[in-house]
């Protein structure tokens, strides 16, 4: 049975805030006009992507490491992370004068590896996934005595992350819903500890990536459950099992857990960049994705926590293209036209007259499925969105063209 009292309470979060004074700065709250109009009430963005090291992780890492005694500090700390926790631990250790070792997956983004080393940590690239890095970090801890700093499953880490919740209540005192991206549950559980103690009427909602959604089956089972596999662009919240400490914290205090797919995450990242002028990593955009997917589900004023902004430029380019496709800003059509001089030019002129930009075009007349005298034209376009796509297709059909296939280039 889930305990009535969660492992981390408001007292713990308040103590963490005192500890973090001068270490982290309260991050700004940004108004989100487009989301507010969509949701029918005020929506605010809590910009932890602007925190030191580019994410909220420094809050929990510093709180955990600062609590070590002299003997533990002398042995140093070790952590495993794909990026954000690594940087938080490295900076916290540097500030406290403690040696830090960090294990990261072989495929970790080079900017994150470089930043972690820049904060003074010894970095080892081990394992294809974060699980392999964790195993290496645990082995290193057992062999050397270095203190393993878990990315989420420790009361000090949860308390440190919970200081985000205190800031939200101070910055948006009339808030009614707080939406938080969720992996292992440290940020979600910490924010819930602060918010539910001071404002029990406020709904706290966790948002997971659909391809790494371990919380719904865990909550249904009443205990942490392990996913057999994960696949999502949101590597920051790709955690295969809730923690033993975070599970009762979240199960006791959090109102709801939702999931969003990678298309929704891509659209949310694109929305943050285009409309809010904020660079957010896919995991950090999960709360915005939930608002875009369910604009009338949440009571407003609502606050969406943007948990981090550390994204590899190469990944950013891929996600933005995916987001454009998911938002139907790319459109691929197969159109059948007469096989006569000028027909292709007329087709492209018609498309251009309706404000679409042609990215790619190819035509073929060598197909046994084609009637004699016809040509199939495959054209890929940049559009303004779903309504524009529909307008283009209607215009082509009104001009007598057969539109045989339409896709939104989800694999762009």
C-alpha positions as CSV (number, residue, x, y, z in Angstrom):
1,X,0.0,0.0,0.0
2,X,1.2,3.5,-0.9
3,X,2.2,5.4,2.3
4,X,0.0,8.4,3.3
5,X,3.1,10.5,3.9
6,X,5.3,10.8,0.8
7,X,9.1,10.5,1.3
8,X,9.7,14.2,0.5
9,X,7.7,16.9,2.2
10,X,7.4,20.6,2.1
11,X,9.9,21.0,4.9
12,X,12.5,19.2,2.8
13,X,11.8,21.4,-0.2
14,X,12.0,24.6,1.9
15,X,15.3,23.4,3.3
16,X,16.6,22.8,-0.2
17,X,15.6,26.3,-1.2
18,X,17.7,27.8,1.6
19,X,20.6,25.6,0.6
20,X,20.3,26.7,-3.1
21,X,20.2,30.4,-2.4
22,X,23.0,32.0,-4.4
23,X,23.6,28.7,-6.3
24,X,20.7,28.8,-8.7
25,X,18.6,31.8,-9.7
26,X,14.8,31.6,-9.9
27,X,14.0,31.0,-13.6
28,X,11.6,33.3,-15.4
29,X,7.9,32.7,-16.2
30,X,7.1,33.6,-19.8
31,X,3.6,34.3,-21.0
32,X,2.4,32.1,-23.8
33,X,-0.2,34.1,-25.8
34,X,-0.7,31.5,-28.5
35,X,-1.3,28.7,-26.0
36,X,-3.5,30.9,-23.9
37,X,-5.7,31.6,-26.9
38,X,-5.8,27.9,-27.7
39,X,-6.6,26.8,-24.1
40,X,-9.1,29.6,-23.4
41,X,-7.2,31.0,-20.4
42,X,-3.7,32.1,-19.3
43,X,-0.9,29.7,-19.9
44,X,2.6,30.4,-18.6
45,X,6.0,28.7,-19.3
46,X,8.4,28.0,-16.5
47,X,11.7,28.4,-18.2
48,X,14.1,25.9,-16.6
49,X,15.8,25.7,-20.0
50,X,17.3,29.0,-18.9
51,X,18.7,27.6,-15.6
52,X,22.4,27.0,-15.1
53,X,23.7,24.1,-17.2
54,X,20.5,24.5,-19.3
55,X,18.1,22.4,-17.1
56,X,16.6,22.0,-13.7
57,X,19.1,19.2,-12.8
58,X,21.6,21.4,-10.9
59,X,18.9,21.9,-8.2
60,X,18.8,18.3,-7.2
61,X,22.4,17.5,-7.9
62,X,23.7,20.3,-5.7
63,X,21.2,19.5,-2.9
64,X,22.4,15.9,-2.9
65,X,26.1,16.5,-3.1
66,X,26.1,19.3,-0.5
67,X,24.6,16.9,2.0
68,X,27.7,14.6,1.9
69,X,29.9,14.4,4.9
70,X,33.7,15.1,4.8
71,X,34.6,11.4,4.3
72,X,32.1,11.0,1.4
73,X,33.3,14.2,-0.2
74,X,36.9,13.0,-0.1
75,X,35.9,9.8,-2.0
76,X,34.3,11.9,-4.8
77,X,31.0,11.4,-6.6
78,X,30.0,9.4,-9.7
79,X,26.9,9.7,-11.9
80,X,25.5,8.3,-15.1
81,X,23.6,10.4,-17.5
82,X,22.9,11.1,-21.2
83,X,23.4,14.8,-20.6
84,X,21.5,17.1,-18.2
85,X,22.1,15.2,-15.0
86,X,25.8,14.9,-16.0
87,X,26.2,18.6,-16.3
88,X,24.3,19.3,-13.1
89,X,26.5,16.9,-11.1
90,X,29.7,18.2,-12.8
91,X,28.9,21.8,-11.9
92,X,27.7,21.0,-8.4
93,X,30.8,19.0,-7.7
94,X,33.0,21.8,-9.1
95,X,31.3,24.4,-6.9
96,X,31.8,22.2,-3.8
97,X,35.4,21.3,-4.6
98,X,34.6,17.6,-5.1
99,X,36.0,15.2,-7.7
100,X,33.3,14.0,-10.1
101,X,33.3,11.1,-12.6
102,X,30.5,10.8,-15.1
103,X,29.6,7.8,-17.3
104,X,27.7,8.6,-20.5
105,X,26.4,6.4,-23.3
106,X,28.7,6.0,-26.4
107,X,26.1,7.9,-28.5
108,X,25.7,10.9,-26.1
109,X,25.5,14.3,-27.8
110,X,28.9,15.8,-28.3
111,X,27.9,19.2,-26.9
112,X,26.7,17.6,-23.7
113,X,29.9,15.6,-23.4
114,X,31.9,18.7,-23.9
115,X,29.9,20.8,-21.4
116,X,30.3,18.1,-18.8
117,X,34.0,18.0,-19.2
118,X,34.0,21.8,-19.2
119,X,32.6,21.7,-15.7
120,X,35.6,19.7,-14.6
121,X,34.2,16.1,-14.5
122,X,36.1,13.0,-15.8
123,X,33.8,11.6,-18.5
124,X,33.8,8.0,-19.7
125,X,31.7,6.9,-22.6
126,X,30.3,3.4,-21.9
127,X,27.4,1.4,-23.1
128,X,24.9,1.8,-26.0
129,X,22.1,3.0,-23.6
130,X,21.9,4.8,-20.3
131,X,21.4,1.4,-18.5
132,X,24.9,0.5,-19.6
133,X,26.3,3.7,-18.2
134,X,24.5,3.3,-14.9
135,X,25.9,-0.2,-14.5
136,X,29.4,1.1,-15.1
137,X,28.8,4.0,-12.7
138,X,27.6,1.6,-10.0
139,X,30.6,-0.7,-10.5
140,X,32.9,2.3,-10.3
141,X,31.2,3.4,-7.0
142,X,31.6,-0.1,-5.5
143,X,35.2,-0.3,-6.6
144,X,36.4,3.2,-5.6
145,X,34.0,4.3,-2.8
146,X,32.8,7.3,-4.9
147,X,29.2,8.3,-3.9
148,X,26.7,7.4,-6.6
149,X,24.5,10.4,-7.3
150,X,21.2,9.0,-8.7
151,X,19.5,11.2,-11.3
152,X,16.1,11.1,-9.5
153,X,15.7,8.4,-6.9
154,X,16.9,10.1,-3.7
155,X,15.1,12.3,-1.2
156,X,17.7,15.1,-1.5
157,X,17.4,15.2,-5.3
158,X,13.6,15.3,-5.2
159,X,13.7,18.1,-2.6
160,X,16.0,20.1,-4.8
161,X,13.9,19.7,-7.9
162,X,10.9,20.7,-5.8
163,X,12.1,24.2,-5.5
164,X,10.7,24.7,-9.0
165,X,7.3,24.3,-7.5
166,X,7.9,27.0,-4.9
167,X,8.9,29.4,-7.6
168,X,5.8,28.6,-9.6
169,X,3.5,29.4,-6.7
170,X,5.2,32.7,-6.1
171,X,5.3,33.7,-9.8
172,X,1.7,32.6,-10.7
173,X,-0.2,32.7,-7.4
174,X,-3.6,32.0,-9.1
175,X,-2.3,28.9,-10.9
176,X,-4.7,26.0,-11.2
177,X,-2.7,23.4,-13.2
178,X,1.0,22.6,-13.3
179,X,2.2,20.3,-16.1
180,X,5.6,18.6,-15.7
181,X,7.6,16.4,-18.1
182,X,8.2,13.0,-16.4
183,X,10.9,10.4,-16.7
184,X,11.9,8.8,-13.4
185,X,9.7,11.2,-11.4
186,X,12.1,13.3,-9.5
187,X,11.0,16.7,-10.9
188,X,7.4,15.7,-10.8
189,X,7.5,14.4,-7.3
190,X,9.4,17.4,-6.0
191,X,7.1,19.9,-7.6
192,X,4.1,18.0,-6.3
193,X,5.6,18.1,-2.7
194,X,5.7,21.9,-2.8
195,X,2.5,22.6,-4.7
196,X,0.2,20.1,-2.9
197,X,1.3,21.2,0.5
198,X,0.7,24.9,-0.1
199,X,-2.1,24.7,-2.7
200,X,-3.9,21.3,-2.6
201,X,-6.5,22.6,-5.0
202,X,-3.9,22.9,-7.8
203,X,-3.8,19.9,-10.2
204,X,-0.3,18.5,-10.8
205,X,-0.1,16.6,-14.1
206,X,2.9,14.5,-15.3
207,X,3.5,14.1,-19.0
208,X,5.5,11.1,-20.4
209,X,6.7,10.2,-23.8
210,X,4.5,7.5,-25.2
211,X,7.5,5.4,-26.3
212,X,8.9,5.4,-22.7
213,X,5.7,5.6,-20.6
214,X,6.6,3.5,-17.5
215,X,4.3,5.3,-15.1
216,X,0.8,4.3,-16.3
217,X,1.6,0.5,-16.0
218,X,3.5,1.1,-12.7
219,X,0.6,3.0,-11.1
220,X,-1.9,0.4,-12.4
221,X,0.3,-2.4,-10.8
222,X,0.8,-0.4,-7.5
223,X,4.6,-0.8,-7.8
224,X,7.4,0.2,-10.2
225,X,7.3,-1.7,-13.4
226,X,10.1,-2.1,-15.9
227,X,9.5,-1.4,-19.6
228,X,10.9,-4.1,-22.0
229,X,12.0,-1.5,-24.5
230,X,11.8,2.3,-25.2
231,X,11.8,4.4,-28.3
232,X,11.4,8.1,-28.2
233,X,13.1,11.3,-29.4
234,X,12.8,12.6,-25.8
235,X,15.9,11.0,-24.4
236,X,15.8,13.2,-21.3
237,X,12.7,11.4,-20.0
238,X,13.4,7.9,-21.4
239,X,13.5,6.1,-18.1
240,X,12.6,2.4,-18.1
241,X,11.5,2.1,-14.5
242,X,10.2,4.6,-11.8
243,X,12.4,4.8,-8.7
244,X,11.6,3.2,-5.4
245,X,11.6,6.6,-3.8
246,X,9.9,8.5,-6.5
247,X,7.1,6.0,-6.9
248,X,5.3,6.6,-3.6
249,X,6.0,10.3,-4.0
250,X,4.2,10.5,-7.3
251,X,1.6,7.9,-6.5
252,X,0.6,9.8,-3.4
253,X,0.6,13.4,-4.7
254,X,0.2,13.6,-8.5
255,X,-3.3,13.9,-10.0
256,X,-2.8,12.5,-13.4
257,X,-0.2,11.1,-15.8
258,X,-0.6,11.6,-19.6
259,X,1.4,10.4,-22.6
260,X,2.3,12.2,-25.8
261,X,3.8,10.7,-28.9
262,X,6.9,11.9,-30.8
263,X,4.8,13.8,-33.3
264,X,3.3,15.8,-30.5
265,X,6.7,16.4,-28.9
266,X,8.1,17.6,-32.3
267,X,5.2,20.0,-32.8
268,X,5.6,21.3,-29.3
269,X,9.4,21.9,-29.8
270,X,8.5,23.8,-33.0
271,X,5.8,25.8,-31.2
272,X,8.2,26.8,-28.5
273,X,10.8,28.0,-31.0
274,X,8.4,29.7,-33.4
275,X,5.9,31.3,-31.0
276,X,7.7,31.6,-27.6
277,X,11.2,32.1,-29.0
278,X,12.5,29.5,-26.6
279,X,14.9,26.7,-27.5
280,X,13.7,23.6,-25.7
281,X,14.8,20.0,-26.0
282,X,12.2,17.3,-26.9
283,X,11.8,16.1,-23.2
284,X,11.4,19.7,-22.1
285,X,8.6,20.3,-24.5
286,X,6.4,17.5,-23.1
287,X,4.1,19.7,-21.0
288,X,3.6,22.0,-24.0
289,X,2.8,18.9,-26.1
290,X,0.0,18.0,-23.7
291,X,-1.5,21.4,-23.9
292,X,-1.4,21.4,-27.7
293,X,-3.0,17.9,-27.8
294,X,-5.6,18.6,-25.1
295,X,-6.2,22.4,-25.1
296,X,-9.5,22.3,-23.1
297,X,-8.6,19.6,-20.6
298,X,-6.8,21.6,-18.0
299,X,-8.0,24.4,-15.7
300,X,-6.3,27.7,-16.3
301,X,-4.1,29.6,-15.4
302,X,-1.8,26.7,-16.3
303,X,2.0,26.5,-16.0
304,X,4.0,24.2,-18.3
305,X,7.5,23.5,-17.0
306,X,10.1,23.6,-19.8
307,X,12.6,21.4,-18.1
308,X,15.7,21.8,-20.3
309,X,17.1,23.3,-23.4
310,X,20.2,21.1,-24.1
311,X,19.7,19.7,-27.5
312,X,22.3,18.6,-30.1
313,X,22.1,20.8,-33.2
314,X,21.9,17.7,-35.4
315,X,19.0,16.3,-33.4
316,X,17.3,19.7,-33.4
317,X,17.4,19.8,-37.2
318,X,15.8,16.3,-37.4
319,X,13.2,17.1,-34.8
320,X,12.3,20.4,-36.4
321,X,11.8,18.7,-39.8
322,X,9.7,16.0,-38.0
323,X,7.7,18.8,-36.3
324,X,7.0,20.6,-39.6
325,X,5.8,17.4,-41.1
326,X,3.6,16.5,-38.1
327,X,2.1,20.0,-38.3
328,X,1.4,19.5,-42.1
329,X,3.9,22.2,-43.1
330,X,5.2,19.7,-45.6
331,X,2.9,18.1,-48.1
332,X,3.6,15.3,-50.7
333,X,1.2,14.7,-53.5
334,X,1.0,12.4,-56.5
335,X,-1.0,14.2,-59.2
336,X,-2.0,12.7,-62.6
337,X,-1.8,15.1,-65.5
338,X,-2.0,15.0,-69.3
339,X,1.2,13.9,-71.1
340,X,1.6,17.0,-73.2
341,X,4.1,19.9,-73.4
342,X,3.4,22.5,-70.8
343,X,1.3,20.3,-68.5
344,X,3.9,20.1,-65.8
345,X,4.6,23.8,-66.0
346,X,0.9,24.6,-65.7
347,X,0.6,22.3,-62.6
348,X,3.5,24.0,-60.9
349,X,2.2,27.5,-61.8
350,X,-1.1,26.6,-60.2
351,X,0.6,25.3,-57.1
352,X,2.6,28.5,-56.8
353,X,-0.4,30.7,-57.3
354,X,-1.9,29.2,-54.2
355,X,1.2,30.2,-52.1
356,X,2.9,26.8,-51.8
357,X,6.7,26.4,-52.3
358,X,7.9,23.5,-54.3
359,X,10.7,21.6,-52.6
360,X,11.0,18.6,-54.9
361,X,9.3,17.4,-58.1
362,X,9.5,14.2,-60.2
363,X,7.4,12.7,-62.9
364,X,7.1,9.4,-64.6
365,X,5.4,8.0,-67.7
366,X,7.0,4.5,-67.4
367,X,4.4,2.6,-65.5
368,X,2.1,-0.1,-66.6
369,X,-0.6,1.3,-64.3
370,X,-0.7,4.6,-66.2
371,X,-3.3,5.1,-68.8
372,X,-1.9,6.0,-72.2
373,X,-1.3,9.7,-72.4
374,X,-1.1,10.4,-68.7
375,X,1.8,11.2,-66.4
376,X,2.1,10.9,-62.6
377,X,3.8,13.8,-60.9
378,X,5.2,13.5,-57.4
379,X,5.6,16.9,-55.8
380,X,6.7,17.9,-52.3
381,X,5.6,21.3,-51.0
382,X,6.1,23.7,-48.1
383,X,2.7,24.8,-46.8
384,X,1.2,27.0,-44.1
385,X,-0.5,24.2,-42.3
386,X,-3.6,21.8,-42.6
387,X,-6.0,24.4,-44.0
388,X,-3.6,25.4,-46.7
389,X,-3.0,21.7,-47.6
390,X,-6.7,21.2,-48.0
391,X,-7.0,24.4,-50.1
392,X,-4.2,23.1,-52.4
393,X,-5.8,19.7,-52.9
394,X,-9.2,21.3,-53.6
395,X,-7.7,23.7,-56.1
396,X,-5.9,20.9,-58.0
397,X,-9.1,18.9,-58.2
398,X,-11.1,21.9,-59.3
399,X,-8.6,22.4,-62.2
400,X,-9.3,18.8,-63.3
401,X,-6.2,17.1,-61.9
402,X,-6.6,13.7,-60.2
403,X,-4.9,13.7,-56.8
404,X,-4.0,10.1,-56.3
405,X,-2.0,10.2,-53.0
406,X,-1.4,12.6,-50.2
407,X,1.0,12.3,-47.3
408,X,2.3,14.8,-44.8
409,X,5.9,13.5,-45.0
410,X,6.0,12.2,-41.4
411,X,9.4,10.7,-42.2
412,X,10.9,13.9,-43.4
